[in-house]
Amino acid sequence: MIRTMPLTKNLTLDQINHLIDTGHVFVAPLGMNRTAYIVINHKPFMVVVTDVSINGIQLSGSWYNWDELEKMGGVFESEFEALKAVAGGA
C-alpha cells in the first residue's frame, strides 16, 4: 500500500520532477496542526489547521474554500500578518 508521506531530501531530482509532472506535488500554504489566524468581520481569530486540500482548508474542524476565506479577509500564519491585513497593509 502506498501512503501519503512528506517530501524528503532523500528523493532524487528525477523522482521530484516525476512527481511534479504527474500532479502529485502541491504547495500547502499552511502546515498541519499549526495555529493560524482567520479574519472575520475585521477581527483576527486563532484557529488550528486540521486539514488542507486543493480546494480548501479545514480550520479548527470547519471547512472553508479558498475563495470564501479570501472574501472573509484571509488566513494568515501569524497574528501580526492578520492584524496588518485588517489595518489595510496587506
N, C-alpha and C positions, 0 to 999 in steps of 0.2 A: 504494500500500500504506500502511495506517495503522500507525504504530509506537507502542510504549509510550514515553511521554515524561513528564517531571516537570511538575507544575503550575507555572506562572509567573505573574508579576504582569501579563503581557500579556493574560491571559484576562479577559473582561468578567464581571461578576457574573451576567448572564444565562447565559453559557456555563458557568460554575461550577455554577449552580443546575441547569442541564440535565444536567450530568454526575452530580450528586448524585441527581437524580430518576431517572435511568436506571441507577443502580447501578454507575457507573464510578469512583467515588471511594471510597477506603478510607484509613484512617489506619494506617500501619505503625508499630508501637511502637519499632522499631529501624531504623537506616539500614544500607543495604547496604555491604559491605566495611569495616565498622567493628568494633572489638573490643567484646565483651560478656562477661558473666560468667554462667555457669550454676552452680547449686548442686547438687552430687552428694554424697550421704552427709554432708551438713552442711559441705561444703568448697566454696569458690568456685573455678572453673576458667575461665581466659580462653579465649575462642573467637572466631572471626571469623564475622560474619553473612554468609553466602554467598548466601542467597535468602530471601524472605519470601512466604508465600502466605496465603490467607484461613484455611486450616485448620491451618497450622503454620509452622515456620521451619527453615531449614537453617543449622546452626551447624558451621563447620569441616568441611563436607561431609556431615554426618549430619542427617537429617530428624527433627524432633520435632513432635508435635502439641501444641497449646496446653495441653490437659488433662494430658498426660503431663509437660510441663515444670512445670506448677503442682504436681503431685504430687511431683516430684523436689525442688522447692524454689524454682523460678522462674528467670527470666532477667532480667538487670539490665544497665543501661548502664555502671555503674561498679563497681569493686571495693568501694568503700565501701558502696554500696547492698546488694551481695551479702553483705558481712560483717555489715551491720546486720540483714539478714533472718535470717542464721544465728544471731545473738545474740538474736533474738526481738523486734527493734524495728520490724519492718515490718508 
